[in-house]
Structures are given as structure tokens and as C-alpha cells.
Amino acid sequence: MTISLLLGRISLLVWADWAFNNLGIPIVALIFYE
């Protein structure tokens, strides 16, 4: 595994975690309170 691929994997995980923290919770709330 190359360094660039590893960094890409890490950045993707960080972005996914940010997206879930900022978007996932409101989406779940909308689903439950619909």
C-alpha cells in the first residue's frame, strides 16, 4: 500500500465521519420524526 493511498483512505474516513456528524443526525431525526 502506497502512502498516497493510505492518506486517501484516512481522508475519506475523516470526511465520512464529518458528514455523518453534520448530516447523519438530522437525517435520522427526520426519519424518526416524520
mmCIF file of the N, C-alpha and C atoms, coordinates in Angstrom:
data_MODEL
# 
_entry.id   MODEL 
# 
loop_
_atom_site.group_PDB 
_atom_site.id 
_atom_site.type_symbol 
_atom_site.label_atom_id 
_atom_site.label_alt_id 
_atom_site.label_comp_id 
_atom_site.label_asym_id 
_atom_site.label_entity_id 
_atom_site.label_seq_id 
_atom_site.pdbx_PDB_ins_code 
_atom_site.Cartn_x 
_atom_site.Cartn_y 
_atom_site.Cartn_z 
_atom_site.occupancy 
_atom_site.B_iso_or_equiv 
_atom_site.pdbx_formal_charge 
_atom_site.auth_seq_id 
_atom_site.auth_comp_id 
_atom_site.auth_asym_id 
_atom_site.auth_atom_id 
_atom_site.pdbx_PDB_model_num 
ATOM 1   N N  . MET A 1 1  ? 0.858   -1.203 0.000  1.00 0.00 ? 1  MET A N  1 
ATOM 2   C CA . MET A 1 1  ? 0.000   0.000  0.000  1.00 0.00 ? 1  MET A CA 1 
ATOM 3   C C  . MET A 1 1  ? 0.889   1.246  0.000  1.00 0.00 ? 1  MET A C  1 
ATOM 4   N N  . THR A 1 2  ? 0.609   2.136  -0.917 1.00 0.00 ? 2  THR A N  1 
ATOM 5   C CA . THR A 1 2  ? 1.415   3.353  -1.003 1.00 0.00 ? 2  THR A CA 1 
ATOM 6   C C  . THR A 1 2  ? 0.960   4.382  0.018  1.00 0.00 ? 2  THR A C  1 
ATOM 7   N N  . ILE A 1 3  ? 1.817   5.354  0.281  1.00 0.00 ? 3  ILE A N  1 
ATOM 8   C CA . ILE A 1 3  ? 1.496   6.397  1.252  1.00 0.00 ? 3  ILE A CA 1 
ATOM 9   C C  . ILE A 1 3  ? 0.298   7.216  0.781  1.00 0.00 ? 3  ILE A C  1 
ATOM 10  N N  . SER A 1 4  ? 0.266   7.536  -0.522 1.00 0.00 ? 4  SER A N  1 
ATOM 11  C CA . SER A 1 4  ? -0.830  8.366  -1.036 1.00 0.00 ? 4  SER A CA 1 
ATOM 12  C C  . SER A 1 4  ? -2.162  7.641  -0.902 1.00 0.00 ? 4  SER A C  1 
ATOM 13  N N  . LEU A 1 5  ? -2.155  6.330  -1.127 1.00 0.00 ? 5  LEU A N  1 
ATOM 14  C CA . LEU A 1 5  ? -3.390  5.561  -0.993 1.00 0.00 ? 5  LEU A CA 1 
ATOM 15  C C  . LEU A 1 5  ? -3.844  5.531  0.461  1.00 0.00 ? 5  LEU A C  1 
ATOM 16  N N  . LEU A 1 6  ? -2.862  5.404  1.372  1.00 0.00 ? 6  LEU A N  1 
ATOM 17  C CA . LEU A 1 6  ? -3.175  5.392  2.804  1.00 0.00 ? 6  LEU A CA 1 
ATOM 18  C C  . LEU A 1 6  ? -3.755  6.733  3.235  1.00 0.00 ? 6  LEU A C  1 
ATOM 19  N N  . LEU A 1 7  ? -3.149  7.828  2.767  1.00 0.00 ? 7  LEU A N  1 
ATOM 20  C CA . LEU A 1 7  ? -3.658  9.160  3.102  1.00 0.00 ? 7  LEU A CA 1 
ATOM 21  C C  . LEU A 1 7  ? -5.050  9.361  2.525  1.00 0.00 ? 7  LEU A C  1 
ATOM 22  N N  . GLY A 1 8  ? -5.270  8.846  1.314  1.00 0.00 ? 8  GLY A N  1 
ATOM 23  C CA . GLY A 1 8  ? -6.592  8.957  0.704  1.00 0.00 ? 8  GLY A CA 1 
ATOM 24  C C  . GLY A 1 8  ? -7.633  8.215  1.520  1.00 0.00 ? 8  GLY A C  1 
ATOM 25  N N  . ARG A 1 9  ? -7.257  7.033  2.007  1.00 0.00 ? 9  ARG A N  1 
ATOM 26  C CA . ARG A 1 9  ? -8.173  6.237  2.834  1.00 0.00 ? 9  ARG A CA 1 
ATOM 27  C C  . ARG A 1 9  ? -8.501  6.976  4.122  1.00 0.00 ? 9  ARG A C  1 
ATOM 28  N N  . ILE A 1 10 ? -7.480  7.560  4.758  1.00 0.00 ? 10 ILE A N  1 
ATOM 29  C CA . ILE A 1 10 ? -7.683  8.290  6.012  1.00 0.00 ? 10 ILE A CA 1 
ATOM 30  C C  . ILE A 1 10 ? -8.563  9.516  5.786  1.00 0.00 ? 10 ILE A C  1 
ATOM 31  N N  . SER A 1 11 ? -8.280  10.267 4.709  1.00 0.00 ? 11 SER A N  1 
ATOM 32  C CA . SER A 1 11 ? -9.064  11.476 4.444  1.00 0.00 ? 11 SER A CA 1 
ATOM 33  C C  . SER A 1 11 ? -10.512 11.120 4.148  1.00 0.00 ? 11 SER A C  1 
ATOM 34  N N  . LEU A 1 12 ? -10.731 9.984  3.475  1.00 0.00 ? 12 LEU A N  1 
ATOM 35  C CA . LEU A 1 12 ? -12.096 9.549  3.184  1.00 0.00 ? 12 LEU A CA 1 
ATOM 36  C C  . LEU A 1 12 ? -12.832 9.200  4.471  1.00 0.00 ? 12 LEU A C  1 
ATOM 37  N N  . LEU A 1 13 ? -12.136 8.523  5.395  1.00 0.00 ? 13 LEU A N  1 
ATOM 38  C CA . LEU A 1 13 ? -12.742 8.179  6.674  1.00 0.00 ? 13 LEU A CA 1 
ATOM 39  C C  . LEU A 1 13 ? -13.072 9.432  7.479  1.00 0.00 ? 13 LEU A C  1 
ATOM 40  N N  . VAL A 1 14 ? -12.152 10.408 7.463  1.00 0.00 ? 14 VAL A N  1 
ATOM 41  C CA . VAL A 1 14 ? -12.387 11.660 8.191  1.00 0.00 ? 14 VAL A CA 1 
ATOM 42  C C  . VAL A 1 14 ? -13.578 12.396 7.599  1.00 0.00 ? 14 VAL A C  1 
ATOM 43  N N  . TRP A 1 15 ? -13.647 12.444 6.247  1.00 0.00 ? 15 TRP A N  1 
ATOM 44  C CA . TRP A 1 15 ? -14.762 13.140 5.591  1.00 0.00 ? 15 TRP A CA 1 
ATOM 45  C C  . TRP A 1 15 ? -16.074 12.435 5.893  1.00 0.00 ? 15 TRP A C  1 
ATOM 46  N N  . ALA A 1 16 ? -16.070 11.095 5.864  1.00 0.00 ? 16 ALA A N  1 
ATOM 47  C CA . ALA A 1 16 ? -17.290 10.341 6.141  1.00 0.00 ? 16 ALA A CA 1 
ATOM 48  C C  . ALA A 1 16 ? -17.743 10.579 7.583  1.00 0.00 ? 16 ALA A C  1 
ATOM 49  N N  . ASP A 1 17 ? -16.796 10.654 8.515  1.00 0.00 ? 17 ASP A N  1 
ATOM 50  C CA . ASP A 1 17 ? -17.127 10.900 9.916  1.00 0.00 ? 17 ASP A CA 1 
ATOM 51  C C  . ASP A 1 17 ? -17.710 12.299 10.083 1.00 0.00 ? 17 ASP A C  1 
ATOM 52  N N  . TRP A 1 18 ? -17.126 13.289 9.385  1.00 0.00 ? 18 TRP A N  1 
ATOM 53  C CA . TRP A 1 18 ? -17.640 14.661 9.444  1.00 0.00 ? 18 TRP A CA 1 
ATOM 54  C C  . TRP A 1 18 ? -19.037 14.727 8.850  1.00 0.00 ? 18 TRP A C  1 
ATOM 55  N N  . ALA A 1 19 ? -19.210 14.062 7.700  1.00 0.00 ? 19 ALA A N  1 
ATOM 56  C CA . ALA A 1 19 ? -20.505 14.088 7.019  1.00 0.00 ? 19 ALA A CA 1 
ATOM 57  C C  . ALA A 1 19 ? -21.575 13.451 7.901  1.00 0.00 ? 19 ALA A C  1 
ATOM 58  N N  . PHE A 1 20 ? -21.236 12.354 8.596  1.00 0.00 ? 20 PHE A N  1 
ATOM 59  C CA . PHE A 1 20 ? -22.215 11.703 9.461  1.00 0.00 ? 20 PHE A CA 1 
ATOM 60  C C  . PHE A 1 20 ? -22.554 12.591 10.651 1.00 0.00 ? 20 PHE A C  1 
ATOM 61  N N  . ASN A 1 21 ? -21.551 13.232 11.229 1.00 0.00 ? 21 ASN A N  1 
ATOM 62  C CA . ASN A 1 21 ? -21.788 14.096 12.386 1.00 0.00 ? 21 ASN A CA 1 
ATOM 63  C C  . ASN A 1 21 ? -22.637 15.304 12.020 1.00 0.00 ? 21 ASN A C  1 
ATOM 64  N N  . ASN A 1 22 ? -22.483 15.828 10.791 1.00 0.00 ? 22 ASN A N  1 
ATOM 65  C CA . ASN A 1 22 ? -23.182 17.041 10.396 1.00 0.00 ? 22 ASN A CA 1 
ATOM 66  C C  . ASN A 1 22 ? -24.469 16.767 9.633  1.00 0.00 ? 22 ASN A C  1 
ATOM 67  N N  . LEU A 1 23 ? -24.540 15.629 8.937  1.00 0.00 ? 23 LEU A N  1 
ATOM 68  C CA . LEU A 1 23 ? -25.698 15.332 8.099  1.00 0.00 ? 23 LEU A CA 1 
ATOM 69  C C  . LEU A 1 23 ? -26.464 14.108 8.591  1.00 0.00 ? 23 LEU A C  1 
ATOM 70  N N  . GLY A 1 24 ? -25.755 13.143 9.136  1.00 0.00 ? 24 GLY A N  1 
ATOM 71  C CA . GLY A 1 24 ? -26.391 11.895 9.542  1.00 0.00 ? 24 GLY A CA 1 
ATOM 72  C C  . GLY A 1 24 ? -27.414 12.089 10.647 1.00 0.00 ? 24 GLY A C  1 
ATOM 73  N N  . ILE A 1 25 ? -27.096 12.904 11.649 1.00 0.00 ? 25 ILE A N  1 
ATOM 74  C CA . ILE A 1 25 ? -28.005 13.103 12.774 1.00 0.00 ? 25 ILE A CA 1 
ATOM 75  C C  . ILE A 1 25 ? -29.301 13.783 12.337 1.00 0.00 ? 25 ILE A C  1 
ATOM 76  N N  . PRO A 1 26 ? -29.266 14.883 11.555 1.00 0.00 ? 26 PRO A N  1 
ATOM 77  C CA . PRO A 1 26 ? -30.515 15.485 11.085 1.00 0.00 ? 26 PRO A CA 1 
ATOM 78  C C  . PRO A 1 26 ? -31.330 14.534 10.219 1.00 0.00 ? 26 PRO A C  1 
ATOM 79  N N  . ILE A 1 27 ? -30.671 13.718 9.387  1.00 0.00 ? 27 ILE A N  1 
ATOM 80  C CA . ILE A 1 27 ? -31.395 12.770 8.547  1.00 0.00 ? 27 ILE A CA 1 
ATOM 81  C C  . ILE A 1 27 ? -32.102 11.733 9.413  1.00 0.00 ? 27 ILE A C  1 
ATOM 82  N N  . VAL A 1 28 ? -31.405 11.216 10.411 1.00 0.00 ? 28 VAL A N  1 
ATOM 83  C CA . VAL A 1 28 ? -32.017 10.245 11.322 1.00 0.00 ? 28 VAL A CA 1 
ATOM 84  C C  . VAL A 1 28 ? -33.187 10.882 12.059 1.00 0.00 ? 28 VAL A C  1 
ATOM 85  N N  . ALA A 1 29 ? -33.017 12.143 12.483 1.00 0.00 ? 29 ALA A N  1 
ATOM 86  C CA . ALA A 1 29 ? -34.090 12.847 13.180 1.00 0.00 ? 29 ALA A CA 1 
ATOM 87  C C  . ALA A 1 29 ? -35.300 13.012 12.266 1.00 0.00 ? 29 ALA A C  1 
ATOM 88  N N  . LEU A 1 30 ? -35.060 13.348 10.996 1.00 0.00 ? 30 LEU A N  1 
ATOM 89  C CA . LEU A 1 30 ? -36.164 13.495 10.051 1.00 0.00 ? 30 LEU A CA 1 
ATOM 90  C C  . LEU A 1 30 ? -36.893 12.178 9.860  1.00 0.00 ? 30 LEU A C  1 
ATOM 91  N N  . ILE A 1 31 ? -36.137 11.076 9.797  1.00 0.00 ? 31 ILE A N  1 
ATOM 92  C CA . ILE A 1 31 ? -36.759 9.763  9.611  1.00 0.00 ? 31 ILE A CA 1 
ATOM 93  C C  . ILE A 1 31 ? -37.636 9.421  10.812 1.00 0.00 ? 31 ILE A C  1 
ATOM 94  N N  . PHE A 1 32 ? -37.140 9.650  12.015 1.00 0.00 ? 32 PHE A N  1 
ATOM 95  C CA . PHE A 1 32 ? -37.883 9.259  13.208 1.00 0.00 ? 32 PHE A CA 1 
ATOM 96  C C  . PHE A 1 32 ? -39.046 10.196 13.511 1.00 0.00 ? 32 PHE A C  1 
ATOM 97  N N  . TYR A 1 33 ? -38.916 11.474 13.150 1.00 0.00 ? 33 TYR A N  1 
ATOM 98  C CA . TYR A 1 33 ? -39.964 12.436 13.484 1.00 0.00 ? 33 TYR A CA 1 
ATOM 99  C C  . TYR A 1 33 ? -40.911 12.704 12.325 1.00 0.00 ? 33 TYR A C  1 
ATOM 100 N N  . GLU A 1 34 ? -40.764 11.937 11.223 1.00 0.00 ? 34 GLU A N  1 
ATOM 101 C CA . GLU A 1 34 ? -41.619 12.143 10.056 1.00 0.00 ? 34 GLU A CA 1 
ATOM 102 C C  . GLU A 1 34 ? -43.057 11.749 10.373 1.00 0.00 ? 34 GLU A C  1 
# 
